[in-house]
Amino acid sequence: MVNTLKEICRDLASQLAARGVRFAVLSPGSRNAPIVMALERHPDISTKVVIDERSAAFIALGYAAQSGEPVAVVCTSGTALLNYAPAVAEAFYRKVPLIVISADRPMEWIDQDDSQTIRQHEALANYVKASYNLTDIELPNLKWYANRQINDALTVALTGRRAPVHINIQLSEPLTATTAVDSEKFRKIAVVEPEAVLPTAEARRLGTLLASPRKVMIVAGFNPPSPTLNRALRRLAALPNFIVLTETVSNLHANEFISRIDTTLSAMTEEERLQMAPDAVITLGGALVSRMVKTYLRDAHPADHWHVGKSHTTVDCFQSLTMRIEMAAETFFPQLASAMQPHTAPTDYADRWRIIRDRAISTHQAYTARAPWSDLKAFATFMPMLPRGTNLQLSNGTPVRYAQLIGDTGLHRCDCNRGVSGIDGCTSTAIGAALAYSSGITVLVTGDMSAQYDLGALATADIPPRFKMIVMCNSGGGIFRFISSTAQLPEREKNFAAAETMRLPVRQLADAFGFAFFSADSEASLREVFPEFIAGSSSPAILAIDTPAQTDAEVLAEYFHRSEIFKNKR
């Protein structure tokens, strides 16, 4: 077989495949030619070319998050690497193991006013677990060093708290020289990582600390689907003093859970908020979408707050943290559920929470049924129409918040870039997820501002027909019309919502990039076109939903006071 002459690149490709990397996203360049050759010619790695490096990194992120596998992303020298920063930061906080590989100029040319000779080593240091700087000089000790560092990089990315790593490789000319290669083998340093488990006595001790009548609240942030974790939390939720709060992106489902946090909290009286405050809180997963629950628990000051999961730092979001449990939630919660002793005192804590939840859902249904055409009405219309097994991707801003209010049932999973909550890259991330998920459709729900941030993603070659994109066309950043920091500013429409410059030509974009196009501007038209939009076709599809901007904000603001509205009407 003929391959690149650069042994370090062949070593890298071999190690990636040996550690489970099956997919690599490549962006064109000349300096990275030997890396591209090595990956393209490796039989166990499939590749996808994406020209825009920012989009490429988000596509890799979406694929990795969806598949659960590490993904490599490869760029040439210069500012190409800097375009990876948003996606790498998101991957770091979502614990997604991207293997970032950048080609570089030889060390002696850096800062010498030659083409693309910027300082690449540690350019992403704040958002990766480790940075590595390697050279293609083929001296025995340097080849040993390169192999050792590649092994180390992949071990660091894939063990403990999984996260991105950055491998920067200085490559000298000739870049495209080849050599005949037989069945060469490169050293792989095996790693044994025993699973952490609690000693039985410790599990029982922790269980004793949570026995009733202590009021215990488990709060789940974003998390990949896990039947094991779901079963364990259901066992705990069956206890009379335990309540489990989940978000749409928690991917945890049970009738016993409080799955619509803001819907429930906004329907509580002040007296109920005080009475239902927990004595102990246990958190798992990533950052929470709900600002309400964060404010509620910061005000409540629970006596105990335990966080479960492998963390890179002490995360004290509620300002009450008392214990870090550094083990996988999938392992901890089944042990805790098994260790819980029969309750020592009667309590109706869980039942009372569910009564409040059911009352809140009742007022939610009454409010949305009467609401005028708006974003909320649109979400209440199409979310229940999503087929079972849908892979739902949400952009930041209002889409993820509306989905939280509506809830989901029967979906394959739901994801959003909540690691750093940026609106950039949402379309690319969803396309990457669609490439990894072949068992059903992937539906992205995004705002027109978020869509404009990532238009380049639509130019990605071979987007699967099972990718569907809903664009909420509400004249720019609808979130700025709602949040208190900007809602009343006279500059709101021009400088924040960007309404004066937001004219996203969705139909023309669909035509230009080969998407089927659908549109709706009322509940009736949405119900009419949605089945055809969601059905299988020979091309991906875009649905533009037009809603009135000011009405959207008013309907959402009133939603959180719906209990008072209905009370006054009665």
WOGI-V656378 format. One record per backbone hydrogen bond with DSSP energy under -1.0 kcal/mol. CO is the residue of the C=O (numbers start at 1). NH is the residue of the N-H. E is the energy in kcal/mol with one decimal. If there is no record, write none. Layout:
<<CO;NH;E> <CO;NH;E>>
This chain:
<<1;181;-4.2> <3;179;-2.4> <6;10;-1.5> <7;11;-2.7> <8;12;-2.2> <9;13;-2.3> <10;14;-2.2> <11;15;-2.6> <12;16;-2.6> <13;17;-2.2> <14;18;-2.1> <15;19;-1.6> <16;21;-2.6> <17;20;-1.4> <22;46;-2.7> <23;72;-1.7> <24;48;-2.0> <25;74;-2.6> <26;50;-2.6> <30;33;-1.7> <32;36;-2.5> <33;37;-2.6> <34;38;-2.0> <35;39;-2.3> <36;40;-3.0> <37;41;-1.8> <39;42;-1.2> <42;45;-1.4> <46;24;-2.1> <48;26;-2.9> <52;56;-2.8> <53;57;-2.3> <54;58;-1.6> <55;59;-2.6> <56;60;-2.2> <57;61;-2.2> <58;62;-2.8> <59;63;-2.4> <60;64;-2.6> <61;65;-2.8> <62;66;-2.0> <63;67;-2.7> <64;68;-2.3> <71;99;-2.8> <72;25;-2.6> <73;101;-2.8> <74;27;-1.8> <75;103;-1.9> <78;81;-1.3> <79;83;-1.2> <81;84;-1.8> <82;85;-1.3> <84;88;-2.4> <85;89;-2.6> <86;90;-2.0> <87;91;-2.6> <88;92;-2.3> <89;93;-1.9> <90;94;-1.4> <91;96;-2.7> <96;98;-1.7> <97;71;-1.0> <98;165;-1.8> <99;73;-2.3> <100;167;-3.4> <101;75;-2.0> <102;169;-2.8> <104;171;-2.8> <106;109;-2.1> <107;110;-1.4> <109;112;-1.6> <114;117;-1.0> <117;111;-2.3> <118;120;-1.1> <120;123;-2.3> <122;125;-1.4> <124;127;-2.4> <130;166;-2.2> <132;168;-3.1> <134;170;-3.3> <137;139;-1.4> <139;143;-2.7> <140;144;-2.2> <141;145;-2.3> <142;146;-2.6> <143;147;-2.2> <144;148;-2.3> <145;149;-2.7> <146;150;-2.6> <147;151;-2.2> <148;152;-2.3> <149;153;-2.9> <150;154;-2.1> <151;155;-2.0> <152;156;-2.8> <153;157;-2.2> <154;158;-1.6> <155;159;-1.1> <157;163;-1.2> <160;162;-1.0> <164;129;-3.0> <165;100;-2.6> <166;132;-2.4> <167;102;-2.2> <168;134;-3.2> <169;104;-2.7> <170;136;-1.4> <177;5;-2.6> <179;3;-2.6> <182;184;-1.9> <199;203;-2.4> <200;204;-2.3> <201;205;-2.0> <202;206;-2.5> <203;207;-2.3> <204;208;-2.3> <205;209;-1.6> <208;211;-1.2> <211;214;-1.7> <215;279;-2.3> <215;280;-2.2> <216;243;-1.9> <217;282;-2.5> <218;245;-3.5> <219;284;-1.7> <222;286;-2.2> <226;230;-2.7> <227;231;-2.5> <228;232;-1.9> <229;233;-2.5> <230;234;-1.9> <231;235;-1.9> <232;236;-1.9> <233;237;-2.7> <234;238;-1.0> <236;239;-1.7> <239;242;-1.3> <240;350;-2.5> <241;216;-2.9> <243;218;-2.9> <244;258;-3.1> <245;220;-2.6> <247;250;-1.9> <249;223;-2.3> <254;257;-1.3> <258;246;-2.3> <260;264;-2.1> <261;265;-3.1> <262;266;-2.2> <264;267;-1.2> <265;268;-1.4> <269;273;-2.3> <270;274;-1.6> <271;275;-2.4> <272;276;-2.8> <279;304;-1.6> <280;217;-2.7> <281;306;-2.7> <282;219;-2.6> <283;308;-2.8> <284;221;-2.8> <290;294;-1.1> <291;295;-2.5> <292;296;-2.8> <293;297;-2.3> <294;298;-2.1> <295;299;-2.2> <296;300;-1.6> <297;301;-1.5> <304;281;-2.4> <305;322;-3.0> <305;323;-1.7> <306;283;-2.7> <307;325;-3.1> <316;319;-1.6> <323;307;-2.4> <325;309;-2.5> <325;327;-2.1> <328;331;-1.2> <328;332;-2.5> <329;333;-2.1> <331;335;-1.2> <332;336;-2.6> <333;337;-2.8> <334;338;-1.9> <335;339;-1.5> <336;340;-1.1> <348;352;-2.5> <349;353;-1.8> <350;354;-2.0> <351;355;-2.0> <352;356;-2.1> <353;357;-2.4> <354;358;-2.6> <355;359;-2.0> <356;360;-2.4> <357;361;-2.6> <358;362;-1.8> <359;363;-2.1> <360;364;-2.2> <361;365;-2.7> <362;366;-2.0> <363;367;-2.5> <364;368;-2.9> <365;369;-1.9> <366;370;-1.3> <367;371;-1.3> <374;378;-2.4> <375;379;-2.8> <376;380;-2.5> <377;381;-1.2> <378;382;-2.7> <379;383;-2.2> <382;385;-1.1> <383;386;-1.3> <387;390;-1.5> <390;412;-1.7> <390;413;-1.2> <391;443;-2.3> <392;415;-2.3> <393;445;-2.5> <395;400;-1.2> <398;402;-2.8> <399;403;-2.3> <400;404;-1.4> <401;405;-1.3> <402;406;-1.9> <403;407;-2.9> <410;389;-2.6> <413;392;-2.5> <415;394;-2.6> <416;418;-2.6> <425;429;-2.6> <426;430;-2.0> <427;431;-2.2> <428;432;-2.5> <429;433;-2.2> <430;434;-2.3> <431;435;-2.1> <432;436;-1.3> <433;437;-1.6> <441;391;-2.9> <442;468;-3.0> <443;393;-3.3> <444;470;-3.7> <445;395;-2.3> <446;472;-3.1> <447;451;-2.5> <448;452;-1.8> <449;453;-1.6> <452;455;-1.0> <454;457;-1.4> <455;458;-1.6> <456;459;-1.5> <457;460;-1.9> <464;467;-1.9> <466;442;-2.5> <467;541;-1.6> <468;444;-3.0> <469;543;-2.9> <470;446;-2.9> <471;545;-2.7> <472;448;-1.6> <472;474;-1.2> <473;547;-1.9> <476;478;-1.5> <477;480;-1.4> <478;481;-1.2> <479;482;-1.2> <479;483;-2.6> <483;486;-1.3> <483;487;-2.2> <486;489;-1.4> <489;492;-1.7> <491;495;-2.8> <492;496;-1.7> <492;497;-3.0> <493;499;-2.4> <497;477;-1.4> <501;503;-1.3> <504;506;-2.0> <505;509;-2.4> <506;510;-2.7> <507;511;-2.3> <508;512;-2.5> <509;513;-2.2> <510;515;-2.9> <516;542;-2.9> <518;544;-2.6> <520;546;-2.6> <522;526;-2.2> <523;527;-2.5> <524;528;-1.6> <525;529;-2.3> <526;530;-2.2> <529;533;-2.5> <530;534;-2.6> <531;535;-1.2> <540;516;-2.7> <541;469;-2.5> <542;518;-2.2> <543;471;-2.8> <544;520;-2.2> <545;473;-2.6> <548;552;-2.3> <549;553;-1.6> <550;554;-2.0> <551;555;-3.0> <552;556;-2.2> <553;557;-2.5> <554;558;-2.4> <555;559;-1.5> <556;560;-1.1> <558;561;-1.9> <559;562;-1.6> <561;565;-2.0> <562;566;-2.8> <563;567;-2.0> <564;568;-2.5> <565;569;-1.9> <566;570;-2.0>>
